[in-house]
């Protein structure tokens, strides 16, 4: 089964395999990412978050479902790697603004 993700979200999951700068390029200048109890504001902080995560963990994220909830696009993804609790299913709740991501909250 193949999922059709909105272009900014498809770009995010492709960039997630690359580096922090590639991920940050998917977001608006005022975007906020919430992950593991921390909020990362703006492209520089988002790039640093992704770079730190990639240095800490090796993982794959495979989207398995997409839905709409509360004005956001929610992608359910199986994430597996060298982190405690792997594998895990995570929910990525994206807020979109034109062709960019304006917010992302990652939760179990």
Buried (B, 14 or more C-beta within 10 A) or exposed (E): EEBEBBEBBBBBBEBBEEEBBBBBBBBBEEBBBBBEEEEBEBBEBBBBBBBEBBEEEEBEBEBEEBEEEEEBBBBBBBBEEEBEEEEBEBBBBBBBEEEBBBBBBBEE
